[in-house]
Amino acid sequence: MLDSNRTDFILPGSVDWSPDGKEVAFWVSFDAVRRDGSARSEGEWLLYTMDPMSLQTIKRMEGIYHPYGLRWSPDSEWLAFFGQTDPNGPISLWVYSTSNNTQTMIAPADSKYTGDPVWSVDGQQLAVLRSDVQEQMSEIRIFDVSKVIGTAP
């Protein structure tokens, strides 16, 4: 178990195993080293994938702030997540292609999105939960991502 008061190590984030079992995706913040408290999560985050057999890692993406909800698509080609590309900008819903190393914003988000994005079985849509405590309501929003990722065979 890690001592939460230590500041001499990197900060790991969300982790998800690809459905084909060939890769594990995860967020890491090297900016967390030597920072205290909530400042540990305020820096830049990098997305890595790892081969679970060889333990070899690949840096996939950098320049993301406050990422959460990392989820693989059913075909193991895309990752969906919430995050910011500007530390002071809005949190948005993104998809990242592991085959061509590009990220595409699916929808600008707000602080009311909670949980993780969930892929449809065919990988053509993403479902996200939006909760508004003040209005005492929650809703599921569905985003069509077929134009970004291509249509199902």
TAHUPE-V277288 format. One record per residue. N is the residue number from 1. RES is the residue in one small letter. SS is DSSP state (helix for helix, strand for strand, loop for the rest). PHI is phi in radians with two decimals (* if undefined). D_FIRST is the distance of its C-alpha to the first C-alpha in whole Angstrom. Layout:
BEGIN
{{N,RES,SS,PHI,D_FIRST} {N,RES,SS,PHI,D_FIRST}}
END
This chain:
BEGIN
{{1,m,loop,*,0} {2,l,loop,-1.53,4} {3,d,loop,-1.33,7} {4,s,loop,-1.18,9} {5,n,loop,-1.54,12} {6,r,loop,-1.30,12} {7,t,loop,-2.20,14} {8,d,loop,-1.74,15} {9,f,loop,-2.41,13} {10,i,loop,-1.21,14} {11,l,strand,-1.89,14} {12,p,strand,-1.43,14} {13,g,strand,-2.15,16} {14,s,strand,-0.98,17} {15,v,strand,-2.32,17} {16,d,strand,-2.60,20} {17,w,strand,-1.66,22} {18,s,loop,-1.13,26} {19,p,loop,-1.04,28} {20,d,loop,-1.41,30} {21,g,loop,1.36,26} {22,k,loop,-1.59,27} {23,e,loop,-2.53,25} {24,v,strand,-2.04,21} {25,a,strand,-1.78,22} {26,f,strand,-2.78,19} {27,w,strand,-1.68,19} {28,v,strand,-2.43,18} {29,s,strand,-2.10,19} {30,f,helix,-1.36,19} {31,d,helix,-1.15,21} {32,a,helix,-1.24,18} {33,v,loop,-1.08,18} {34,r,loop,1.22,19} {35,r,loop,-1.85,19} {36,d,loop,-1.98,18} {37,g,helix,0.96,18} {38,s,helix,-1.18,19} {39,a,helix,-1.09,21} {40,r,helix,-1.10,18} {41,s,helix,-1.70,19} {42,e,loop,-1.44,23} {43,g,loop,-1.48,23} {44,e,strand,-1.28,24} {45,w,strand,-2.03,22} {46,l,strand,-2.08,23} {47,l,strand,-1.72,23} {48,y,strand,-2.13,23} {49,t,strand,-2.12,23} {50,m,strand,-2.37,22} {51,d,loop,-1.34,24} {52,p,loop,-1.20,22} {53,m,loop,-1.48,24} {54,s,loop,-1.58,24} {55,l,loop,1.15,21} {56,q,loop,-1.34,24} {57,t,strand,-1.86,23} {58,i,strand,-2.28,26} {59,k,strand,-1.35,26} {60,r,strand,-1.72,28} {61,m,strand,-2.71,28} {62,e,strand,-2.39,27} {63,g,strand,1.34,29} {64,i,strand,-1.93,27} {65,y,strand,-2.13,26} {66,h,strand,0.93,24} {67,p,strand,-1.34,23} {68,y,strand,-2.76,22} {69,g,strand,1.28,23} {70,l,strand,-1.26,23} {71,r,strand,-2.51,25} {72,w,strand,-1.32,27} {73,s,loop,-1.30,31} {74,p,loop,-1.03,32} {75,d,loop,-1.55,34} {76,s,loop,1.09,31} {77,e,loop,-1.87,33} {78,w,strand,-2.24,32} {79,l,strand,-2.12,28} {80,a,strand,-1.83,29} {81,f,strand,-2.85,27} {82,f,strand,-1.76,27} {83,g,strand,3.08,27} {84,q,strand,-2.11,30} {85,t,loop,-1.69,31} {86,d,loop,-2.24,32} {87,p,loop,-1.02,30} {88,n,loop,-1.88,32} {89,g,loop,-1.53,34} {90,p,loop,-1.34,33} {91,i,loop,-1.34,31} {92,s,strand,-2.28,32} {93,l,strand,-1.61,32} {94,w,strand,-2.22,32} {95,v,strand,-2.19,32} {96,y,strand,-2.17,32} {97,s,strand,-1.58,33} {98,t,loop,-1.36,32} {99,s,loop,-1.48,35} {100,n,loop,-2.12,37} {101,n,loop,0.96,34} {102,t,strand,-2.14,35} {103,q,strand,-2.08,34} {104,t,strand,-2.32,36} {105,m,strand,-1.33,36} {106,i,strand,-1.59,37} {107,a,strand,-2.79,37} {108,p,strand,-1.15,36} {109,a,loop,-1.98,34} {110,d,loop,-2.55,33} {111,s,loop,-1.23,30} {112,k,loop,-1.56,32} {113,y,strand,-1.37,30} {114,t,strand,-2.24,27} {115,g,strand,1.31,25} {116,d,strand,-1.88,25} {117,p,strand,-1.18,28} {118,v,strand,-2.18,30} {119,w,strand,-1.42,32} {120,s,loop,-1.23,35} {121,v,loop,-1.02,36} {122,d,loop,-1.50,38} {123,g,loop,1.28,36} {124,q,loop,-1.71,39} {125,q,strand,-2.44,37} {126,l,strand,-2.13,34} {127,a,strand,-1.91,34} {128,v,strand,-2.37,32} {129,l,strand,-1.72,31} {130,r,strand,-2.15,33} {131,s,strand,-2.13,33} {132,d,strand,-2.10,35} {133,v,loop,-1.12,34} {134,q,loop,-1.12,37} {135,e,loop,-1.52,39} {136,q,loop,0.90,37} {137,m,strand,-2.54,37} {138,s,strand,-2.32,35} {139,e,strand,-2.57,36} {140,i,strand,-1.77,36} {141,r,strand,-1.88,37} {142,i,strand,-1.97,38} {143,f,strand,-2.05,38} {144,d,strand,-1.41,40} {145,v,loop,-1.94,39} {146,s,helix,-1.07,42} {147,k,helix,-1.23,44} {148,v,helix,-1.45,40} {149,i,helix,-1.67,39} {150,g,loop,1.70,43} {151,t,loop,-1.51,44} {152,a,loop,-1.16,43} {153,p,loop,-1.13,45}}
END
